Amino acid sequence: MKTIHVAPWFALAILALAAGCESAGPPEAFPQTAADGWLGSFNGGDISGLVLMYSADAEILPPDEPVISGPEEIESFWQAYNPGQVRISVGEVDSRKIGEFWLREGAYKALFPNEGEPRVGKFIELWKHENGNWLIYRQMWNRNAPLELQAPPDAAADEPA
């Protein structure tokens, strides 16, 4: 009759599991100082600082406009947008690492000088590491439509034939 020694195999399995658990550290956190830098530059009207927050091959996808590509177009776009006069605050943001990129999505409020109520919307950004810095690679946002302007879901069904 053969004798099977279970204890050494069991101990080996436990050690392998423990070694795997030790190598998995806490999840990496989004470099929030980068996003804070963008928001500070925007709210402070610092267009040069704002442009530095984008990668060399960045694109901005603003609502109702064509894609804005590259540093020169990005600078022209933000000069026309008048940062510093418009004040942005960011609400809750979900950030997750996807490969070598950080994806951020969340909500914002933008207060324009001649408007009483802030514009509320959502955004999505893709950040990449370039030359030792986290920079925006893609940025997109859009405003939530005011409730009174949204058509009810069955509006077409209510129209006379």
C-alpha positions as CSV (number, residue, x, y, z in Angstrom):
1,M,0.0,0.0,0.0
2,K,1.3,3.4,-1.0
3,T,1.4,6.3,1.5
4,I,0.4,9.7,0.3
5,H,1.9,12.7,2.1
6,V,-0.7,15.5,1.8
7,A,0.9,18.0,4.2
8,P,3.9,19.0,2.0
9,W,1.7,19.6,-1.0
10,F,-0.9,21.5,1.1
11,A,1.9,23.7,2.6
12,L,3.3,24.4,-0.9
13,A,-0.1,25.5,-2.2
14,I,-0.6,27.8,0.8
15,L,2.8,29.4,0.2
16,A,2.1,29.9,-3.5
17,L,-1.2,31.7,-2.7
18,A,0.4,33.8,0.0
19,A,3.2,34.8,-2.4
20,G,0.7,35.9,-5.1
21,C,-1.2,38.0,-2.6
22,E,1.9,39.8,-1.4
23,S,2.8,41.0,-5.0
24,A,-0.7,42.5,-5.5
25,G,-0.4,45.9,-3.8
26,P,-3.0,48.5,-3.4
27,P,-4.5,49.8,-6.7
28,E,-2.7,52.8,-8.3
29,A,-4.5,56.1,-7.7
30,F,-5.2,58.6,-10.4
31,P,-2.6,61.5,-10.4
32,Q,-5.2,64.1,-9.1
33,T,-2.7,66.9,-9.1
34,A,-2.7,66.8,-12.9
35,A,-6.5,67.2,-13.1
36,D,-6.3,69.9,-10.4
37,G,-3.7,71.7,-12.5
38,W,-6.0,71.7,-15.6
39,L,-8.9,73.1,-13.5
40,G,-6.7,75.7,-11.9
41,S,-5.4,76.9,-15.2
42,F,-8.9,77.1,-16.7
43,N,-10.5,78.9,-13.8
44,G,-7.5,81.2,-13.6
45,G,-7.6,82.1,-17.3
46,D,-4.0,80.7,-17.8
47,I,-4.3,79.6,-21.4
48,S,-0.5,78.8,-21.7
49,G,-0.8,76.6,-18.6
50,L,-3.9,75.0,-19.9
51,V,-2.3,74.1,-23.3
52,L,0.6,72.5,-21.4
53,M,-1.9,70.0,-19.9
54,Y,-2.4,68.3,-23.3
55,S,-0.2,65.7,-25.0
56,A,1.4,66.6,-28.3
57,D,-1.2,64.5,-30.1
58,A,-4.2,65.5,-28.0
59,E,-7.7,66.0,-29.4
60,I,-10.6,67.9,-27.9
61,L,-14.1,66.8,-28.9
62,P,-16.3,69.8,-27.9
63,P,-20.1,69.7,-28.3
64,D,-21.4,71.0,-31.7
65,E,-18.0,71.6,-33.1
66,P,-15.4,69.7,-35.1
67,V,-12.5,67.9,-33.5
68,I,-9.7,70.2,-32.2
69,S,-6.3,68.6,-32.8
70,G,-2.8,69.6,-31.7
71,P,-1.4,72.4,-29.5
72,E,-2.0,75.3,-31.9
73,E,-5.7,74.5,-32.5
74,I,-6.2,73.7,-28.8
75,E,-4.7,77.1,-27.8
76,S,-6.9,78.9,-30.3
77,F,-10.0,77.0,-29.1
78,W,-9.4,77.9,-25.4
79,Q,-8.6,81.6,-26.2
80,A,-12.0,81.9,-27.9
81,Y,-13.7,80.0,-25.0
82,N,-12.6,82.7,-22.5
83,P,-11.4,80.7,-19.6
84,G,-11.1,82.6,-16.4
85,Q,-14.5,84.2,-17.1
86,V,-16.3,80.9,-17.1
87,R,-15.9,79.1,-13.7
88,I,-15.9,75.3,-13.7
89,S,-16.4,73.0,-10.7
90,V,-16.2,69.3,-11.0
91,G,-18.5,66.9,-9.1
92,E,-18.0,63.2,-8.5
93,V,-15.5,61.6,-10.9
94,D,-14.8,58.0,-11.6
95,S,-11.2,57.3,-12.6
96,R,-9.9,53.9,-13.7
97,K,-6.6,52.8,-15.2
98,I,-6.9,51.1,-18.6
99,G,-3.5,49.8,-19.8
100,E,-1.2,52.8,-19.9
101,F,-4.1,55.3,-19.9
102,W,-6.3,56.8,-17.2
103,L,-10.0,57.2,-18.0
104,R,-11.9,59.8,-16.1
105,E,-15.6,60.5,-16.4
106,G,-17.8,62.7,-14.3
107,A,-20.0,65.7,-13.9
108,Y,-19.3,69.4,-14.1
109,K,-21.0,72.8,-13.5
110,A,-19.9,75.8,-15.6
111,L,-21.0,79.3,-14.5
112,F,-20.9,81.8,-17.3
113,P,-20.7,85.5,-16.3
114,N,-24.0,86.5,-17.9
115,E,-26.0,83.5,-16.9
116,G,-27.7,83.1,-13.5
117,E,-27.8,79.3,-13.4
118,P,-24.8,77.2,-14.0
119,R,-24.7,74.9,-17.0
120,V,-24.5,71.2,-15.9
121,G,-23.0,68.5,-17.9
122,K,-20.7,65.5,-18.1
123,F,-17.3,64.8,-19.4
124,I,-14.9,62.1,-20.3
125,E,-11.1,62.3,-20.5
126,L,-8.3,60.0,-21.4
127,W,-4.9,60.8,-19.9
128,K,-1.5,59.4,-20.9
129,H,1.9,59.6,-19.4
130,E,4.3,61.6,-21.7
131,N,7.7,63.0,-20.8
132,G,7.2,62.3,-17.1
133,N,3.8,64.0,-16.9
134,W,0.2,62.9,-17.0
135,L,-1.4,64.8,-19.9
136,I,-4.9,64.9,-21.5
137,Y,-4.9,62.8,-24.7
138,R,-8.6,63.0,-25.4
139,Q,-11.3,65.2,-23.8
140,M,-15.0,65.3,-24.5
141,W,-17.9,67.0,-22.7
142,N,-21.5,68.0,-23.3
143,R,-24.2,69.9,-21.5
144,N,-27.3,68.3,-20.1
145,A,-30.3,69.7,-21.9
146,P,-32.7,71.7,-19.7
147,L,-35.7,69.6,-18.8
148,E,-38.2,71.9,-20.5
149,L,-36.3,71.5,-23.8
150,Q,-36.3,67.7,-23.8
151,A,-39.1,66.0,-25.8
152,P,-41.1,63.4,-24.0
153,P,-40.3,59.8,-25.2
154,D,-43.7,59.3,-26.8
155,A,-43.9,62.7,-28.5
156,A,-44.0,61.3,-32.1
157,A,-46.8,58.9,-31.1
158,D,-49.0,61.7,-29.8
159,E,-48.9,63.6,-33.1
160,P,-52.0,63.4,-35.4
161,A,-51.5,61.1,-38.4
